[in-house]
Amino acid sequence: MIQGLLHSSLLLWTPLVLAALGGLLHRVSGVVNIGLEGQMLGGALIGAIVSQQGWFLGTLAAGATGGLLGLLMSLCITRLGANEIIAGLGFTIVISGLIGYLLRSVFDVSGTLRVNGLDPLPEILGMDPLFWLAIVLIPAITWALRHTAAGLRLRATGDGFDAAGALGLPVNRIRDTAGVLAGVLAGMAGAHLVLGQVGLFNEDMVAGRGFIALAAFYFGRSRPWATALACLLFAVFDAGQARLQTEGVPAQLIQTLPYVVVVVVLTATAVRDSRGKARRAG
């Protein structure tokens, strides 16, 4: 039972941590990426369709789709001066509506698309390739942010946008690049939902995971290891839903559990930050 819960948790952890690591990079550059949800959804659809040519191409196409959506959203923020919250929510709503329209008008289905010839992710040592990619990315991003020139420029842009610009750094381009990377990882996270979990596309399949990923990197203070652990916490509660249903707990209450955890975590984070500021002020 415990082994099954652990495997389910790691399976659910993979798309969360991929999206959260992408959002973390964008946050380090100084932009809160509220559009992760839409980028995951777009990547999931394209990944499902292209996977007819193989899971690898499907995953690449999902990442490219997310990266394009991430770039478009970032350009609205950096070049057009759009509010990052409004831009992110707007893109998510537009993508969701567009996908719903395409499903009905192009694919002649209502909500759910079953792709003939969909190629699922293979297993490597008991887990899929995107799980192992996430495992590699956590220490890689940690090292890159601390020890590379690109990481230093990214952190400088987020810590002092105007000062970094005055020193000659291409701050808007840096933020746009971070937005593309966030979109690529979010798109791959969407591909995992289709190719690594359910084997079909549904317009509601992301189900708030982009916002849970956002909560994770906030709770982890934009540190990769802490963010990954926060994602694991959310994944364990998500996996525990099925276990609780067998104990007779109402399904409506069970489905709210991951989001209740998000609210509790964000509240705890706000209290922690408030106390930290009070101590520094004192």
Secondary structure as the mmCIF struct_conf table of DSSP 4:
data_model
#
loop_
_struct_conf.conf_type_id
_struct_conf.id
_struct_conf.beg_label_comp_id
_struct_conf.beg_label_asym_id
_struct_conf.beg_label_seq_id
_struct_conf.end_label_comp_id
_struct_conf.end_label_asym_id
_struct_conf.end_label_seq_id
HELX_RH_AL_P HELX_RH_AL_P1 ILE A 2 VAL A 28
TURN_TY1_P TURN_TY1_P1 SER A 29 GLY A 30
TURN_TY1_P TURN_TY1_P2 ILE A 34 GLY A 35
HELX_RH_AL_P HELX_RH_AL_P2 LEU A 36 VAL A 50
HELX_RH_3T_P HELX_RH_3T_P1 SER A 51 GLN A 53
HELX_RH_AL_P HELX_RH_AL_P3 TRP A 55 THR A 78
TURN_TY1_P TURN_TY1_P3 ARG A 79 LEU A 80
HELX_RH_AL_P HELX_RH_AL_P4 GLU A 84 SER A 105
TURN_TY1_P TURN_TY1_P4 VAL A 106 VAL A 106
BEND BEND1 PHE A 107 PHE A 107
BEND BEND2 SER A 110 GLY A 111
STRN STRN1 THR A 112 LEU A 113
TURN_TY1_P TURN_TY1_P5 ASN A 116 GLY A 117
HELX_LH_PP_P HELX_LH_PP_P1 PRO A 120 GLU A 123
STRN STRN2 ILE A 124 ILE A 124
TURN_TY1_P TURN_TY1_P6 LEU A 125 GLY A 126
STRN STRN3 MET A 127 MET A 127
HELX_RH_AL_P HELX_RH_AL_P5 PRO A 129 HIS A 147
BEND BEND3 THR A 148 THR A 148
HELX_RH_AL_P HELX_RH_AL_P6 ALA A 149 ASP A 159
HELX_RH_AL_P HELX_RH_AL_P7 PHE A 161 ALA A 166
TURN_TY1_P TURN_TY1_P7 LEU A 167 GLY A 168
HELX_RH_AL_P HELX_RH_AL_P8 VAL A 171 ALA A 191
HELX_RH_PI_P HELX_RH_PI_P1 HIS A 192 VAL A 198
BEND BEND4 GLY A 199 LEU A 200
STRN STRN4 PHE A 201 ASN A 202
TURN_TY1_P TURN_TY1_P8 GLU A 203 ASP A 204
BEND BEND5 MET A 205 VAL A 206
TURN_TY1_P TURN_TY1_P9 ALA A 207 GLY A 208
HELX_RH_AL_P HELX_RH_AL_P9 ARG A 209 PHE A 219
TURN_TY1_P TURN_TY1_P10 GLY A 220 SER A 222
HELX_RH_AL_P HELX_RH_AL_P10 PRO A 224 GLN A 245
TURN_TY1_P TURN_TY1_P11 THR A 246 GLY A 248
HELX_RH_AL_P HELX_RH_AL_P11 ALA A 251 GLN A 255
TURN_TY1_P TURN_TY1_P12 THR A 256 THR A 256
HELX_RH_AL_P HELX_RH_AL_P12 LEU A 257 ALA A 281
#
